[in-house]
Amino acid sequence: MAMLDAETDRKLRVLGVPEMVVAYQEQTKSMDRVNQPFEKRLAELVDAAYQAKYNEKVEHLLKAAHLRIPTADVTQILYDDKRPFSRELVDELATCHFVEQHTSLIIQGYPSSGKTYLSCAFAKEACKKHYKTAYIRMSDLLSADEEARISGIREEKRLLRKYSQYQVLVIDEWLTTGVDEDEVRFLYELAERRFDSTSTIFATLHDKAEWLACLGEGALSESIIERFTHNVIVLNTGENDFRAVFEHRDPPSLGSFGATAN
């Protein structure tokens, strides 16, 4: 049974494709596959290496995203007459075309209606498309800003740069608490940096018509709303409590993510 010589093995590993070595070893275990045409065997080796690299990158992006519900998955979303959104809308959002178009997403509804779950599910799909993604609660974002302001303007700029570079940013519990003038100024600067070049997913109790009252009257508040609701899709989760339902469902197996072109 043919085996890779040591030098070829070494070179493949130096090139960063040890997955091809493993795939070749698997091929040699089956005479049917060994006897396949060279082109077919080579295609299998390349596919195996590509899938392994793809999965590795997705796993890295998911870990870095710090999703509040890492098991959230678009295939596990419940649809019934109590939820005012369609499978067609979810399927469209799961393609992440809204990210390509730098469109934001507002997921709005009553407490425990699935806002965080849906946000994390769409964020996971973004990771699978190799988009740099992050999840953060609004209170944690504002706490980070307060700490940065105490440390000085350089730290606040660093924080703004960090959260402006994510292609997809989930801000959960948006406007759950009141904001002061410094926080409004920070949110305006973040909105200005993210406007028309990234996608922001808001999970919120508040309809966008209520945002101005939550932010407080003023030019900066109006500018935040203008930038974050200019190019936006709204998904309403309704009034029913789905938390108990989700808690009793088995999480989907991660397995292979299924490589897709970005």
C-alpha positions in Angstrom: 0.0 0.0 0.0 1.5 3.3 -1.1 2.5 5.8 1.6 3.8 9.3 1.4 7.6 9.5 1.7 8.9 11.5 4.7 10.1 14.5 2.6 6.7 15.0 0.9 5.0 14.6 4.3 7.3 17.3 5.7 6.8 19.7 2.8 3.0 19.5 3.0 3.2 20.3 6.7 5.5 23.2 6.1 3.1 24.5 3.4 0.4 24.5 6.1 -1.8 21.7 4.8 -1.2 18.7 7.2 -4.9 17.9 6.5 -3.9 16.6 3.1 -1.5 14.2 4.8 -4.3 12.9 7.0 -6.7 12.7 4.0 -4.1 10.8 2.0 -3.7 8.3 4.8 -7.4 7.8 4.8 -7.4 7.2 1.0 -4.8 4.4 1.4 -7.1 2.4 3.6 -9.4 1.7 0.7 -8.3 0.0 -2.5 -11.3 1.3 -4.3 -10.2 4.9 -3.6 -6.5 4.1 -4.3 -7.5 2.8 -7.7 -9.4 6.0 -8.6 -8.0 8.4 -11.2 -5.3 10.7 -10.0 -7.4 13.8 -10.6 -10.3 12.5 -8.5 -8.0 11.6 -5.6 -6.3 15.0 -5.8 -9.7 16.7 -5.7 -10.6 14.7 -2.6 -7.4 15.7 -0.9 -7.9 19.4 -1.7 -11.5 19.3 -0.6 -10.6 17.7 2.7 -7.9 20.3 3.4 -10.2 23.2 2.4 -13.0 21.9 4.6 -10.7 21.5 7.6 -9.2 25.0 7.1 -12.7 26.5 6.7 -14.0 24.8 9.9 -10.9 26.0 11.8 -11.5 29.6 10.8 -15.2 29.5 11.6 -14.4 28.0 15.0 -11.9 30.8 15.6 -14.4 33.5 14.6 -17.2 32.0 16.8 -14.9 31.9 19.8 -13.8 35.5 19.3 -17.4 36.6 18.8 -18.3 35.7 22.4 -21.9 34.9 21.5 -24.2 34.9 24.6 -25.9 31.8 23.2 -23.3 29.9 21.2 -25.7 27.1 20.4 -28.2 29.4 18.7 -28.9 28.2 15.2 -31.2 29.3 12.4 -32.2 25.7 11.8 -33.6 25.5 15.4 -35.9 28.6 15.2 -39.5 28.0 16.0 -42.3 29.2 13.7 -45.9 29.4 14.6 -48.8 31.8 14.5 -47.6 33.5 17.7 -44.4 34.7 16.0 -44.9 37.6 13.6 -42.0 36.8 11.2 -41.7 34.3 8.4 -39.3 31.4 7.6 -38.7 33.2 4.3 -37.3 36.3 6.1 -35.1 34.2 8.4 -33.8 32.2 5.5 -33.0 35.5 3.6 -31.2 36.9 6.7 -29.3 33.7 7.1 -27.7 34.2 3.7 -26.0 37.3 5.2 -26.8 39.4 2.1 -27.7 42.2 4.5 -24.0 42.1 5.7 -22.8 42.4 2.1 -25.1 45.4 1.7 -24.0 47.0 5.0 -27.6 46.9 6.2 -28.4 46.8 9.9 -31.0 44.6 11.6 -33.3 45.5 14.4 -34.7 42.5 16.3 -37.5 44.0 18.5 -40.0 42.4 20.8 -41.2 41.7 24.3 -38.9 40.2 27.0 -38.1 36.5 26.4 -39.5 36.5 22.9 -36.2 35.2 21.4 -34.3 38.4 20.5 -31.0 37.3 21.8 -31.3 33.8 20.4 -32.1 35.2 16.9 -29.3 37.7 17.1 -26.8 35.0 18.0 -28.1 32.7 15.3 -27.6 35.4 12.6 -24.2 36.2 14.1 -23.2 32.6 13.8 -24.2 32.6 10.1 -22.0 35.7 9.7 -19.1 33.8 11.2 -19.7 30.9 8.8 -19.4 33.4 6.0 -16.0 34.5 7.5 -17.3 37.9 8.7 -15.5 39.3 11.7 -18.3 39.4 14.4 -18.8 40.4 18.0 -21.6 40.3 20.6 -21.9 42.7 23.5 -24.6 43.9 25.8 -25.2 47.6 25.7 -24.5 48.0 29.4 -21.1 46.3 29.0 -20.3 48.5 26.0 -21.1 51.6 27.9 -19.1 50.4 30.9 -16.1 49.8 28.7 -16.5 53.3 27.4 -16.6 54.7 30.9 -13.4 52.9 31.8 -11.8 54.1 28.6 -12.8 57.7 29.3 -11.2 57.5 32.7 -8.0 56.2 31.2 -7.9 59.0 28.6 -8.8 60.0 25.1 -6.4 57.5 23.5 -8.1 54.6 25.2 -11.5 55.8 24.1 -10.3 56.1 20.5 -8.9 52.6 20.8 -12.3 51.3 22.0 -14.1 53.0 19.2 -11.6 51.6 16.7 -12.2 48.1 18.1 -15.9 48.1 17.8 -16.0 50.0 14.5 -13.9 47.3 12.7 -16.4 44.4 13.3 -18.2 43.6 10.1 -21.1 42.4 12.2 -21.7 43.8 15.7 -24.6 42.5 17.9 -25.6 45.0 20.6 -28.0 43.2 22.9 -30.4 44.9 25.3 -30.2 48.1 23.3 -31.5 51.1 25.2 -32.6 49.0 28.1 -31.1 51.6 30.4 -30.9 55.3 30.2 -27.8 57.1 28.8 -26.1 60.3 29.8 -24.5 62.9 27.5 -21.0 61.2 27.5 -22.6 57.9 26.5 -24.7 59.5 23.8 -21.5 61.1 22.4 -19.8 57.8 22.4 -22.7 56.1 20.6 -22.7 58.8 18.1 -19.0 58.3 17.3 -19.6 54.6 17.0 -22.5 55.1 14.7 -20.5 57.5 12.6 -17.7 54.9 12.2 -20.0 52.0 11.5 -22.5 53.9 9.2 -22.7 52.5 5.6 -19.7 50.3 5.9 -20.7 47.6 8.4 -23.9 45.8 9.8 -25.1 46.2 13.4 -27.7 43.9 14.9 -29.8 45.4 17.7 -31.8 43.3 20.1 -34.2 45.6 21.8 -37.4 46.0 23.6 -38.0 49.4 21.9 -39.6 50.1 18.6 -37.3 52.4 16.6 -39.9 55.2 17.0 -39.2 55.1 20.7 -35.4 55.4 20.3 -35.3 59.2 20.5 -37.1 59.3 23.8 -34.7 56.7 25.2 -31.6 58.5 24.0 -32.9 62.0 24.9 -33.6 64.9 22.7 -30.7 66.4 20.8 -28.7 66.6 17.6 -26.4 63.7 18.5 -29.4 61.4 19.4 -31.1 62.3 16.1 -27.9 61.6 14.2 -27.5 58.1 15.9 -31.0 57.2 14.9 -30.5 58.5 11.4 -27.4 56.4 10.9 -28.6 53.2 12.5 -32.1 53.2 11.0 -31.3 54.6 7.5 -30.6 51.2 5.9 -32.3 48.7 8.2 -34.4 45.5 8.3 -36.8 45.1 11.2 -37.7 41.7 12.6 -40.4 41.8 15.3 -40.4 38.8 17.6 -43.8 39.4 19.1 -45.1 39.2 22.7 -44.9 35.6 23.7 -42.3 34.1 26.1 -40.2 31.5 24.3 -37.4 31.2 26.9 -38.9 28.1 28.5 -39.3 26.4 25.1 -35.7 27.0 24.1 -34.3 25.9 27.5 -35.8 22.4 26.9 -34.5 21.9 23.4 -31.4 19.9 22.6 -28.7 22.1 21.0 -27.7 21.3 17.4 -24.5 19.4 16.8 -21.8 21.7 15.4 -20.0 19.1 13.4 -18.7 20.3 10.0 -19.9 23.8 9.2 -20.1 23.2 5.5 -17.8 25.3 3.5 -19.4 28.1 1.5 -17.8 30.8 -0.6 -17.8 34.3 0.9 
